[in-house]
Amino acid sequence: MSYKFIPVDISEEKIKQYALLLSSVFTDTKKFTVDFLNWQYAKNPMGKVVGYDAYYENELAAHYVTIPVVYNLNGSQKKGLLSLNTATHPKHQGKGLFTQLATKTYELAASLGYEFVIGVANQNSTHGFLKKLGFYLISPLDVKIGMGKINLQNDIDRYNWKASWNSESIDWRLANPSINYYKQKDLLLADTGKMSIHAVMSQSSLIAENNKPIKKSFVPFKTWIGIADQKKLGLLLFTLPDKLKPSPLNLIFKDLTGKLPVLKKGDVFFELVDFDAY
């Protein structure tokens, strides 16, 4: 088969095609609507998506996108991309299309001045990112669940690597049409849809900068997913064993410049608001 590779497009017609492909591949979620993709692809104040599509005889065969993000590295802001949606039509699977799409995406990203790609990969996809696409593993994400107190951001400045948010970008993040967000004291929460458990997205600094009204939550049980100083997590929050996780998640990183320091777990502050789980 001969495929045509072209950069992603956020036109109305292309968004509809992406929604149809993603929904047909990921049948366990209903989030891939036209409204959701318009929000995610076109409205991000940090920039529009960077990615590639593969077509076969005018049919969308495969799709991959990354979205712009900004991170703080030792006090200096770095412009990069968060690896996001990828889907290959069942008729075209097993032909290496994702690797080709990703390679072209990263080449385009580097030419546009992006310095890195960061992503959260599940157990099945991590190997491909590491072995075929030049990523390295920072760390598996920790998962805590329970009723304990969370106090992570008081000393966030001590971390060498952390996402950089402002009022405009957090307003956009909370406009996600597929999720309901709440606040509980100084916590920003998301409805997981499971057993009255809310996921901790972030803490007070983002709530304070947010201009969007947020409903209050009184759900006692919380889950925290990310990388941070474990000493700041309460005694009643318990680590979820890997065997109980639906799919262990790994934080992966690709340096597009060859000049960034190698990140280790202790350097990084990373939480749910920094990626697309909720």
C-alpha positions in Angstrom: 0.0 0.0 0.0 1.2 3.5 -0.8 0.3 6.1 1.8 0.3 9.9 1.6 1.5 11.7 4.7 0.3 15.3 5.3 0.4 17.6 8.4 -2.7 17.7 10.5 -5.3 20.3 9.7 -7.9 21.9 12.1 -10.5 22.7 9.5 -14.1 21.7 10.2 -14.0 18.8 7.8 -10.7 17.4 9.1 -11.9 17.6 12.7 -14.9 15.6 11.8 -12.7 12.9 10.2 -10.5 12.8 13.3 -13.5 12.5 15.6 -14.9 9.6 13.5 -11.5 7.7 13.4 -10.7 8.2 17.1 -14.2 7.2 18.2 -14.2 4.1 16.0 -10.8 2.9 17.4 -11.4 3.9 21.1 -14.9 2.5 21.6 -14.6 2.5 25.4 -14.8 6.3 25.6 -17.3 8.9 24.2 -15.0 11.9 24.6 -13.8 12.2 21.0 -16.5 14.5 19.8 -16.1 17.4 17.4 -16.5 19.8 20.3 -13.7 18.0 22.3 -11.3 18.0 19.4 -12.0 21.7 18.6 -11.2 22.5 22.2 -8.1 20.3 22.3 -6.7 21.0 18.8 -7.7 24.6 18.0 -8.3 26.6 21.1 -5.1 25.9 23.2 -3.6 29.4 23.9 -0.1 27.9 23.8 -0.6 27.0 20.1 -2.2 24.7 17.7 -1.5 21.0 17.3 1.5 19.6 15.6 1.1 16.2 13.9 0.6 14.1 10.8 -2.0 12.1 9.0 -1.7 9.1 6.7 -4.2 8.7 3.9 -4.8 5.8 1.6 -6.9 6.5 -1.5 -8.4 9.6 0.2 -9.3 7.6 3.3 -7.9 8.7 6.7 -5.8 5.6 7.6 -3.9 6.9 10.7 -3.6 10.1 12.8 -1.2 11.4 15.4 -1.0 14.8 17.2 0.9 16.6 19.9 -0.2 19.8 21.5 2.1 22.7 22.6 3.1 23.0 26.3 5.5 25.2 28.2 7.7 23.9 31.0 10.1 25.5 33.4 13.6 24.2 33.5 15.7 25.7 36.3 13.9 29.0 35.9 14.0 29.1 32.1 10.9 28.4 30.0 11.1 25.7 27.4 8.6 25.3 24.6 7.6 21.7 23.8 4.9 19.3 22.9 2.7 16.9 24.8 2.2 13.6 22.9 -1.5 12.9 22.6 -4.0 11.2 20.3 -3.0 8.5 18.0 -5.2 6.1 16.1 -4.9 3.7 13.1 -7.9 2.4 11.2 -8.2 -1.4 11.7 -7.7 -2.0 8.0 -4.3 -0.3 8.2 -2.9 -1.6 11.4 0.4 -3.5 11.5 2.0 -1.4 8.8 4.2 0.8 11.0 2.2 3.9 10.3 2.4 5.3 13.8 6.2 5.3 13.8 6.2 7.1 10.4 3.7 9.7 11.6 5.6 10.3 14.9 8.9 10.6 13.1 7.6 13.2 10.7 5.8 15.0 13.6 9.0 15.4 15.6 11.0 16.5 12.5 8.3 19.2 11.9 8.3 20.1 15.6 12.1 20.7 15.7 11.9 22.9 12.5 9.2 25.0 14.3 11.5 25.6 17.3 10.0 23.1 19.8 12.6 21.7 22.2 11.1 18.5 23.5 8.2 16.1 23.5 6.8 14.7 26.7 4.2 12.1 27.1 2.4 9.5 29.3 2.5 6.1 27.7 0.8 2.9 28.9 2.5 -0.4 29.3 1.8 -1.5 25.7 3.0 1.7 23.9 6.0 2.5 26.1 8.4 0.1 24.3 7.7 1.6 20.9 8.4 5.1 22.1 11.6 4.1 23.8 13.0 1.7 21.1 11.8 3.2 17.9 11.3 7.0 18.5 14.2 8.0 20.8 12.3 8.7 24.0 13.6 7.8 27.4 11.8 6.8 30.6 11.7 9.4 33.4 9.6 7.3 35.7 6.4 5.3 36.1 3.7 7.6 37.6 2.8 7.0 41.2 -0.9 6.4 42.0 -2.3 7.1 45.5 -5.8 6.6 46.7 -7.6 7.3 49.9 -8.7 10.2 52.2 -5.4 11.6 53.2 -4.2 15.2 53.0 -2.3 16.4 50.0 0.3 19.2 50.3 2.5 19.2 47.2 2.9 22.6 45.8 4.2 24.6 48.8 7.8 23.8 47.8 7.2 23.4 44.0 10.1 25.8 43.3 12.6 23.2 44.4 11.8 21.0 41.4 14.0 21.5 38.3 11.3 20.6 35.8 7.6 21.5 36.1 4.8 22.7 33.8 4.3 26.5 33.4 0.6 27.5 33.6 -1.0 31.0 33.5 -4.6 32.2 33.9 -5.3 31.9 30.1 -3.9 28.4 29.8 -5.6 27.1 32.9 -8.9 28.6 31.8 -8.5 26.7 28.6 -7.6 23.5 30.4 -10.7 23.7 32.6 -12.9 24.2 29.5 -12.5 20.6 28.6 -16.1 19.6 27.5 -15.7 16.0 28.4 -15.1 16.3 32.1 -16.7 18.0 35.1 -14.2 19.8 37.4 -14.7 20.6 41.1 -12.8 22.2 44.0 -12.4 21.0 47.6 -10.7 23.5 49.8 -7.4 24.1 47.9 -7.7 21.1 45.5 -8.8 21.1 41.9 -10.6 17.8 41.2 -12.0 15.9 38.3 -14.9 13.4 38.3 -13.5 10.0 37.6 -17.0 8.4 37.1 -15.9 5.5 39.4 -17.1 4.8 42.9 -17.5 8.4 44.0 -13.8 9.0 43.7 -12.5 12.3 42.5 -9.0 12.7 40.9 -6.7 15.4 42.2 -5.8 17.6 39.2 -3.8 20.2 41.0 -3.7 22.5 44.0 -4.5 26.1 45.0 -2.1 28.0 42.7 -4.1 26.9 39.6 -7.5 27.5 41.3 -6.4 31.0 42.2 -5.3 31.9 38.7 -8.5 30.4 37.1 -11.3 32.7 36.0 -13.8 29.9 35.4 -16.3 29.2 38.2 -15.9 25.8 39.7 -18.4 23.8 41.7 -17.6 22.6 45.2 -17.1 18.9 45.9 -17.7 17.0 49.1 -16.5 13.6 47.9 -14.0 12.3 50.6 -12.2 9.7 48.5 -9.5 11.0 46.2 -6.9 9.6 43.8 -3.6 11.3 43.1 -1.6 10.4 40.0 1.8 11.9 39.1 5.4 12.4 40.3 6.2 14.5 43.3 7.8 14.3 46.8 6.0 11.4 48.5 6.6 12.9 51.9 4.0 15.5 51.2 1.2 13.0 50.6 -1.0 12.2 53.6 -0.8 9.1 55.8 -4.3 8.0 54.6 -3.4 8.0 51.0 -2.1 4.6 50.0 0.0 3.5 47.0 -2.0 1.5 44.5 0.0 -1.6 43.6 0.9 -2.1 39.9 -1.2 -5.2 39.6 -4.3 -3.3 40.5 -3.7 -0.5 38.0 -5.8 -0.8 34.8 -2.5 -0.1 32.9 0.6 1.3 34.6 1.5 4.8 33.1 5.0 5.9 32.3 6.3 9.5 31.9 8.5 9.5 28.8 10.6 12.3 27.3 12.3 13.1 24.0 14.9 15.9 23.6 14.5 17.5 20.2 17.6 19.7 20.6 20.2 17.3 22.0 21.1 20.0 24.6 18.6 19.4 27.5 19.7 17.7 30.6 18.5 14.1 31.2 15.6 14.3 33.6 15.3 12.0 36.6 12.3 11.4 38.8 13.6 13.6 41.6 13.9 16.6 39.2 10.2 16.4 38.1 6.9 17.7 39.4 4.1 16.3 37.3 0.4 16.0 38.0 -2.9 15.1 36.3 -3.5 18.6 35.0 -0.3 18.3 33.0 -1.7 15.6 30.7 -5.0 14.4 29.3 -6.2 11.6 31.6 -9.0 13.9 32.9 
